[in-house]
Amino acid sequence: MLKHYSIEIFIWLAVFVMLTISNISVDLFLSMELSVILTVGMMIVFYTCRFLSIPYLYKNSRFFVFFLLSILFIGGVSWLTSYLEDSLTSSYLSSLVDERERSLLDIQLPAETKPFFEEQEYSETSGENSRLYISSLWKTVILYFGSFLLSLITYYRKRTSEVEEQQALLMQDKVKMELNFLRSQINPHFLFNALNNIYSMIYTGDQHAADSVLSLSEMLRYVTYESKESRILLSGEVSYLENYIEFQKFSYEGEINVVFEKDILSDTILIAPMLFQPFVENAFKYSGIGQDKDAYIRISLSSDNNKLLFSIENSKKKMSYSDKELKNNGIGIENVKKRLDLMYPNRHSLVIDDKGASFRMNMSIELDNDIKNNVLYGK
């Protein structure tokens, strides 16, 4: 606010200087006095319109009354300031004439009388000084109407800025609400699938059931606490994926063809949580791992300080799925798509190829200015 008014003071000083320069004549002080009158008059019109007529008339859609009173007010202020300018100029010219007459009497010889010459010279001087009357009524009216229009422009700019700020706040609130809703879907979806796996292991008497419960507790700690942050360290997400893969391996007997390749150059990279897990989960569910000997899952994650690349490819088992299964399968992926749109707008790409005998997905995220986005999408 203080900065805003400092700028206004500077602008009014600039107006005063420009008026003084444009009106400058043989007497600098007269030009400054006239410029003060004009500048004060412009300020009166500007701030009266800004703080009185616009808030109480224009904002209430009383346009006719607003413009009528504004015209009358500008006319009155123009007449008053023109009267003051005329008085100043007349006083200045009178003092100039008196000073010149005294000067002529001092230098005139007693025997010399040149009334015609002196009168003509005075007339020429008067004509020159008459140009000092630099602010006509029309010029004053134009300047004041300019101040009036400037106040309207200032009002519309401020109104537009306020509307844009309100829209930005509403958009941020909407984004936060959507993110909170999407995050709330992660935990139940993950827990439902994990408990199903543990139930199957216990039902079949799998010896790794106890270890799977321990792994589940570690993953639940991550999902419940750490994943609620808008940004987490990429290393934490990698650890979670590794635990998740190990947890899934408990469900199968023997070795399975699952490869997780990592190439991370920095330990300080921040990333939105739980963007990769739905694709890994679907890979285990639909790849045929543990059933088909040729089934496979290949996961790759690489990043530097500017960009992150995540890809996954898996085989597809040959069987039909119900509409409910396909719909449940799509919940996690649609969740990821929406979160990417909200948290990395115009900074990500997601390409999915589900045709043929394998499923392929490639995700890239630009990590520049990620700290700034962390502030925007913070808790």
C-alpha positions as CSV (number, residue, x, y, z in Angstrom):
1,M,0.0,0.0,0.0
2,L,2.8,2.4,0.9
3,K,4.6,1.6,-2.3
4,H,1.4,2.3,-4.3
5,Y,0.9,5.8,-2.8
6,S,4.6,6.5,-3.3
7,I,4.1,5.9,-7.0
8,E,1.1,8.2,-7.0
9,I,3.0,11.0,-5.3
10,F,5.8,10.6,-7.9
11,I,3.3,10.7,-10.8
12,W,1.7,13.9,-9.5
13,L,5.2,15.5,-9.0
14,A,6.0,14.5,-12.6
15,V,2.7,16.1,-13.8
16,F,3.6,19.3,-11.9
17,V,7.1,19.4,-13.5
18,M,5.7,18.8,-17.0
19,L,3.1,21.5,-16.6
20,T,5.7,23.9,-15.4
21,I,8.0,23.1,-18.3
22,S,5.2,23.4,-20.8
23,N,4.1,26.8,-19.3
24,I,7.5,28.2,-18.7
25,S,7.9,31.9,-19.7
26,V,9.9,34.9,-18.7
27,D,8.9,34.2,-15.1
28,L,9.5,30.8,-13.7
29,F,7.7,31.4,-10.4
30,L,4.5,32.4,-12.2
31,S,4.6,29.2,-14.2
32,M,5.1,27.2,-11.0
33,E,2.2,28.9,-9.3
34,L,-0.1,28.2,-12.3
35,S,1.1,24.6,-12.5
36,V,0.3,24.2,-8.7
37,I,-3.2,25.3,-9.3
38,L,-3.7,23.0,-12.3
39,T,-2.1,20.0,-10.5
40,V,-4.2,20.5,-7.4
41,G,-7.3,20.9,-9.5
42,M,-6.5,17.6,-11.3
43,M,-5.9,15.9,-8.0
44,I,-9.3,17.2,-6.6
45,V,-11.1,15.8,-9.7
46,F,-9.2,12.5,-9.6
47,Y,-9.6,11.7,-5.9
48,T,-13.2,13.0,-5.7
49,C,-14.2,10.7,-8.5
50,R,-12.1,7.8,-7.1
51,F,-13.3,7.9,-3.5
52,L,-16.7,9.5,-3.7
53,S,-18.6,9.4,-7.0
54,I,-17.4,6.0,-8.2
55,P,-18.0,4.1,-5.0
56,Y,-21.4,5.7,-4.2
57,L,-22.8,6.3,-7.7
58,Y,-21.0,4.4,-10.4
59,K,-20.7,1.1,-8.5
60,N,-24.4,1.3,-7.7
61,S,-25.3,1.6,-11.4
62,R,-26.5,5.2,-11.1
63,F,-24.7,6.1,-14.3
64,F,-26.8,9.1,-15.4
65,V,-26.4,10.8,-12.0
66,F,-22.7,9.9,-11.9
67,F,-21.9,11.5,-15.3
68,L,-24.2,14.5,-14.7
69,L,-22.6,15.4,-11.4
70,S,-19.1,14.7,-12.7
71,I,-19.7,17.1,-15.6
72,L,-21.0,19.8,-13.3
73,F,-18.2,19.2,-10.8
74,I,-15.5,19.4,-13.4
75,G,-17.1,22.6,-14.8
76,G,-17.1,24.1,-11.3
77,V,-13.5,23.2,-10.6
78,S,-12.4,24.4,-14.0
79,W,-14.1,27.8,-13.5
80,L,-12.6,28.2,-10.0
81,T,-9.1,27.3,-11.1
82,S,-9.4,29.5,-14.2
83,Y,-10.5,32.4,-12.0
84,L,-7.4,31.8,-9.8
85,E,-5.1,31.6,-12.8
86,D,-6.6,34.8,-14.2
87,S,-6.1,36.6,-10.9
88,L,-2.5,35.5,-10.6
89,T,-1.7,36.4,-14.2
90,S,-3.5,39.8,-13.9
91,S,-1.6,40.5,-10.7
92,Y,1.7,39.5,-12.3
93,L,1.0,41.7,-15.4
94,S,0.1,44.7,-13.3
95,S,3.2,44.4,-11.2
96,L,5.2,44.0,-14.4
97,V,3.7,47.2,-15.9
98,D,4.3,49.2,-12.7
99,E,7.9,48.0,-12.6
100,R,8.4,49.0,-16.3
101,E,6.9,52.4,-15.8
102,R,9.2,53.1,-12.8
103,S,12.1,51.9,-14.9
104,L,11.2,54.3,-17.8
105,L,10.9,57.2,-15.4
106,D,14.3,56.6,-14.0
107,I,16.1,56.6,-17.4
108,Q,14.0,59.3,-19.2
109,L,15.7,62.7,-19.7
110,P,13.7,65.8,-18.6
111,A,13.6,67.3,-22.1
112,E,12.6,64.0,-23.8
113,T,9.0,63.2,-24.4
114,K,8.2,60.3,-26.6
115,P,4.7,59.3,-25.6
116,F,3.9,57.5,-28.9
117,F,7.2,55.5,-28.8
118,E,6.8,54.5,-25.2
119,E,3.1,53.6,-25.6
120,Q,4.0,51.5,-28.6
121,E,6.8,49.8,-26.7
122,Y,4.5,49.2,-23.8
123,S,1.9,47.8,-26.1
124,E,4.4,45.3,-27.5
125,T,5.5,44.3,-24.0
126,S,1.9,43.9,-23.0
127,G,1.3,41.7,-26.0
128,E,4.3,39.5,-25.1
129,N,3.4,39.2,-21.4
130,S,-0.2,38.4,-22.4
131,R,1.2,35.1,-23.6
132,L,1.9,34.3,-20.0
133,Y,-1.8,33.6,-19.5
134,I,-1.1,30.0,-20.5
135,S,-4.1,28.1,-19.0
136,S,-7.2,28.9,-20.9
137,L,-10.6,27.6,-19.7
138,W,-10.6,24.9,-22.4
139,K,-7.2,23.7,-21.6
140,T,-8.2,23.4,-17.9
141,V,-11.4,21.5,-18.8
142,I,-9.4,19.1,-21.0
143,L,-6.9,18.4,-18.3
144,Y,-9.6,17.8,-15.7
145,F,-11.6,15.5,-18.0
146,G,-8.3,13.6,-18.5
147,S,-8.1,13.2,-14.7
148,F,-11.7,12.0,-14.7
149,L,-11.0,9.4,-17.3
150,L,-7.9,8.4,-15.5
151,S,-9.9,7.7,-12.3
152,L,-12.3,5.5,-14.3
153,I,-9.3,3.6,-15.8
154,T,-7.8,3.2,-12.4
155,Y,-11.1,1.9,-11.1
156,Y,-11.5,-0.7,-13.9
157,R,-7.8,-1.8,-13.5
158,K,-8.3,-2.3,-9.8
159,R,-11.6,-4.1,-10.3
160,T,-10.1,-6.4,-12.9
161,S,-7.1,-7.1,-10.7
162,E,-9.4,-7.9,-7.7
163,V,-11.6,-10.2,-9.9
164,E,-8.5,-12.0,-11.2
165,E,-7.1,-12.4,-7.7
166,Q,-10.4,-13.8,-6.4
167,Q,-10.5,-16.2,-9.4
168,A,-7.0,-17.3,-8.6
169,L,-7.9,-17.9,-4.9
170,L,-11.0,-19.8,-5.9
171,M,-8.9,-21.9,-8.3
172,Q,-6.3,-22.6,-5.6
173,D,-9.1,-23.7,-3.3
174,K,-10.6,-25.8,-5.9
175,V,-7.3,-27.4,-6.7
176,K,-6.6,-28.1,-3.0
177,M,-10.1,-29.7,-2.6
178,E,-9.6,-31.9,-5.7
179,L,-6.1,-32.9,-4.5
180,N,-7.4,-33.8,-1.0
181,F,-10.2,-35.8,-2.6
182,L,-7.8,-37.7,-4.9
183,R,-5.4,-38.3,-2.0
184,S,-8.3,-39.7,0.1
185,Q,-8.9,-42.2,-2.6
186,I,-5.3,-43.5,-2.5
187,N,-5.3,-45.1,1.0
188,P,-8.6,-47.1,0.8
189,H,-7.7,-48.4,-2.7
190,F,-4.2,-49.4,-1.7
191,L,-5.3,-51.0,1.6
192,F,-8.1,-52.9,0.0
193,N,-5.7,-54.6,-2.5
194,A,-3.0,-55.2,0.1
195,L,-5.4,-56.9,2.5
196,N,-6.7,-59.1,-0.2
197,N,-3.2,-60.3,-0.9
198,I,-2.5,-61.0,2.8
199,Y,-5.8,-62.8,3.1
200,S,-4.9,-65.0,0.2
201,M,-1.5,-65.8,1.7
202,I,-2.9,-66.7,5.1
203,Y,-5.7,-68.8,3.5
204,T,-3.1,-70.8,1.5
205,G,-0.8,-71.1,4.5
206,D,2.0,-69.1,2.9
207,Q,5.1,-68.9,5.2
208,H,5.7,-65.3,4.1
209,A,2.4,-64.1,5.5
210,A,4.0,-62.7,8.7
211,D,6.7,-60.9,6.6
212,S,4.0,-59.4,4.4
213,V,2.2,-58.0,7.4
214,L,5.4,-56.3,8.5
215,S,6.0,-54.9,5.0
216,L,2.4,-53.7,4.9
217,S,2.9,-51.8,8.1
218,E,5.9,-50.0,6.6
219,M,3.9,-49.1,3.5
220,L,0.9,-48.0,5.5
221,R,3.1,-45.7,7.6
222,Y,4.4,-44.1,4.3
223,V,0.9,-43.9,2.8
224,T,-0.7,-42.6,6.0
225,Y,1.8,-40.0,7.0
226,E,4.5,-39.1,4.4
227,S,2.3,-39.3,1.3
228,K,0.0,-36.6,2.7
229,E,2.6,-34.0,1.9
230,S,2.2,-32.2,-1.4
231,R,5.9,-33.0,-2.2
232,I,8.2,-35.7,-0.9
233,L,11.7,-36.8,-1.6
234,L,12.0,-39.0,-4.6
235,S,14.1,-41.4,-2.5
236,G,11.2,-42.0,-0.2
237,E,9.0,-42.9,-3.2
238,V,11.6,-45.3,-4.5
239,S,11.8,-47.0,-1.1
240,Y,8.1,-47.4,-1.1
241,L,8.1,-48.9,-4.6
242,E,10.8,-51.4,-3.5
243,N,8.8,-52.4,-0.5
244,Y,5.7,-52.7,-2.6
245,I,7.5,-55.0,-5.1
246,E,8.9,-57.1,-2.3
247,F,5.4,-57.3,-0.7
248,Q,3.9,-58.5,-4.0
249,K,6.7,-61.1,-4.4
250,F,5.5,-62.8,-1.2
251,S,2.3,-63.8,-3.1
252,Y,4.2,-65.9,-5.6
253,E,6.2,-69.1,-5.3
254,G,9.6,-69.2,-7.0
255,E,11.3,-66.5,-8.9
256,I,9.4,-63.9,-11.0
257,N,10.6,-61.8,-13.8
258,V,10.4,-58.3,-12.3
259,V,13.1,-55.7,-13.0
260,F,13.3,-52.3,-11.3
261,E,16.0,-50.1,-12.8
262,K,16.9,-46.8,-11.1
263,D,19.2,-44.0,-12.3
264,I,18.7,-41.0,-9.9
265,L,21.4,-38.4,-9.9
266,S,20.2,-36.3,-6.9
267,D,18.9,-37.1,-3.5
268,T,17.1,-33.8,-3.1
269,I,14.5,-34.1,-5.8
270,L,10.9,-33.5,-4.7
271,I,8.0,-35.3,-6.3
272,A,4.3,-35.6,-5.8
273,P,3.6,-38.9,-3.9
274,M,2.0,-42.1,-5.2
275,L,2.2,-41.3,-8.9
276,F,3.9,-44.6,-9.8
277,Q,2.3,-47.1,-7.5
278,P,-1.0,-47.5,-9.5
279,F,0.9,-48.5,-12.6
280,V,3.1,-51.0,-10.7
281,E,0.0,-52.4,-9.0
282,N,-1.8,-52.9,-12.3
283,A,1.4,-54.5,-13.8
284,F,1.3,-57.2,-11.0
285,K,-2.4,-57.7,-11.4
286,Y,-2.6,-58.0,-15.2
287,S,0.8,-59.2,-16.3
288,G,0.3,-62.9,-15.6
289,I,3.2,-62.9,-13.2
290,G,3.2,-66.2,-11.3
291,Q,0.9,-67.8,-13.8
292,D,2.6,-67.5,-17.2
293,K,6.2,-68.5,-17.5
294,D,6.9,-65.7,-20.1
295,A,5.2,-63.0,-18.0
296,Y,7.4,-60.0,-17.1
297,I,7.4,-56.6,-15.6
298,R,10.1,-54.0,-16.4
299,I,10.2,-50.7,-14.4
300,S,12.5,-47.9,-15.1
301,L,13.0,-44.6,-13.1
302,S,15.6,-42.0,-13.9
303,S,16.0,-38.3,-13.0
304,D,18.2,-35.4,-12.7
305,N,17.5,-31.9,-11.3
306,N,15.4,-30.9,-14.2
307,K,13.4,-33.9,-15.5
308,L,12.0,-37.2,-14.2
309,L,11.3,-40.2,-16.5
310,F,9.3,-43.2,-15.4
311,S,8.3,-46.1,-17.6
312,I,6.8,-49.5,-17.1
313,E,6.2,-52.4,-19.5
314,N,4.5,-55.6,-18.7
315,S,3.1,-58.6,-20.4
316,K,-0.7,-59.2,-20.5
317,K,-2.2,-62.5,-19.5
318,K,-4.7,-63.9,-21.9
319,M,-8.1,-63.8,-20.2
320,S,-11.2,-61.7,-20.2
321,Y,-12.1,-59.2,-17.5
322,S,-15.5,-58.1,-16.2
323,D,-16.6,-54.5,-16.6
324,K,-16.2,-54.1,-12.8
325,E,-12.6,-55.2,-12.9
326,L,-11.8,-52.9,-15.8
327,K,-13.4,-50.0,-14.0
328,N,-11.5,-50.7,-10.8
329,N,-8.4,-51.0,-12.8
330,G,-8.9,-47.5,-14.2
331,I,-9.5,-45.7,-10.9
332,G,-5.9,-45.5,-9.9
333,I,-4.7,-44.5,-13.4
334,E,-7.4,-41.8,-13.7
335,N,-6.5,-40.6,-10.3
336,V,-2.8,-40.2,-11.4
337,K,-3.9,-38.3,-14.6
338,K,-5.9,-35.8,-12.6
339,R,-3.2,-35.3,-10.1
340,L,-0.6,-34.7,-12.8
341,D,-2.9,-32.1,-14.5
342,L,-3.3,-30.3,-11.1
343,M,0.2,-30.5,-9.8
344,Y,2.2,-30.4,-13.0
345,P,0.1,-28.4,-15.5
346,N,1.9,-28.1,-18.9
347,R,4.9,-29.7,-17.3
348,H,4.3,-33.4,-17.8
349,S,3.5,-36.0,-20.4
350,L,1.8,-39.4,-20.0
351,V,1.7,-41.9,-22.9
352,I,-0.1,-45.2,-22.5
353,D,0.0,-48.0,-25.1
354,D,-2.3,-50.9,-24.2
355,K,-2.5,-52.5,-27.6
356,G,-1.0,-55.7,-28.5
357,A,0.5,-58.3,-26.2
358,S,2.0,-55.9,-23.7
359,F,1.2,-52.8,-21.8
360,R,3.6,-49.8,-22.0
361,M,3.5,-46.5,-20.1
362,N,5.9,-43.6,-20.3
363,M,5.7,-40.6,-17.9
364,S,7.9,-37.5,-17.9
365,I,7.8,-34.6,-15.5
366,E,9.6,-31.3,-15.7
367,L,11.0,-30.6,-12.2
368,D,12.0,-26.9,-12.7
369,N,10.5,-24.5,-10.1
370,D,9.2,-27.4,-8.1
371,I,9.8,-25.5,-4.9
372,K,7.4,-22.8,-6.0
373,N,4.7,-25.3,-6.8
374,N,5.3,-26.8,-3.4
375,V,4.2,-23.5,-1.9
376,L,1.2,-23.3,-4.1
377,Y,-0.1,-26.8,-3.4
378,G,1.0,-26.9,0.2
379,K,-1.1,-28.3,2.9
